[in-house]
């Protein structure tokens, strides 16, 4: 009986840890989403292209539509976690590039938006054009996240 209780406690501990990690993951995603919304709102309007992009991002980040609308209406309410490391910035750039190319087409408006987001991630302003061009070429060629990261090292 002691073993059963011990096993039960162990499983309960794993479940608690799992919910902590999934909660942190969801909060990070919400923070990432809120930061993108803030960038989109930097000129006080969300264009149709930005709105489409934000909708795709909310789906990719598994943010409930009601929560997404709440974040869009008040992005300052959510903790923003800017990426502190180059690795994290590249992860986000990869995700954003994949979203831009989700329909296999990156039009001028989407590229302009990707440049805006790339700058907000903390990349060097003078290199934004070449970084975005490289990111799009890598994603279009089918590079996975690891290949993408290595190409920028």
Number of C-alpha atoms within 10 A of each C-alpha: 6 7 8 9 10 11 12 12 12 12 12 12 12 12 12 12 12 12 12 12 12 12 12 12 13 15 17 18 20 24 21 22 24 27 23 24 24 20 18 22 15 10 9 9 10 17 13 10 14 20 15 13 21 21 16 16 22 20 12 14 17 13 19 11 12 9 12 22 14 14 21 20 12 13 21 14 11 17 14 19 15 15 16 10 10 15 13 14 19 21 17 17 24 23 17 23 24 21 19 23 17 14 8 11 10 17 12 9 13 19 18 14 19 25 21 16 22 23 18 18 20 15 17 12 13 9 10 18 17 11 18 21 13 15 24 23 14 20 21 16 9 12 16 11 16 10 12 20 20 9 12 12 7
